[in-house]
Amino acid sequence: MMSRPGVPGNESPDDRLSALGLTLPAIPRPVGNFELGSIDGTTLYLSGQGPVMEDGTLATGRVGCDVSTEDAVYHAHRTGLVLIAAMREILGSLDHISQVRRVFGMVNAVPGFADHPIVLNGCSDLLCEVFGPRGRHARAAVGMGSLPGNITVEIEAIVSISPDWRPSA
């Protein structure tokens, strides 16, 4: 695998995933009339994803009631892995990611819960670990009264891709 400047240890994102002992989960297929992601020029817009756990189930519950903040941070980390898996599936290689631009995270939380940014750090920290400086991004972290299937977090992302990327034939 080719090394990329700007990635920790001059390793590719796939090398970093391996060094971190991380395996990308299977991506849930879109249910409805939408895509996993959409490309416009050099921008990839990723659909919202939820926390796919190691056993393939989705983590559910309301943060601040059924789920602790610490568990929700892990759920955001797992959701970040799903987003990375979607990037790889759409682009064919994580080497085509030139910059993670924006992350928008929604936390299924009880009224009064205030640690949404702490929860989303689970995803943001992962993106920085895997992509190095190219993983730093703008972000919004908001609370919701509910999320589809009662998942704990849903996160979407916008990333820049290399201008020489072409879809595989």
Disulfide bonds with the S-S distance in Angstrom:
none
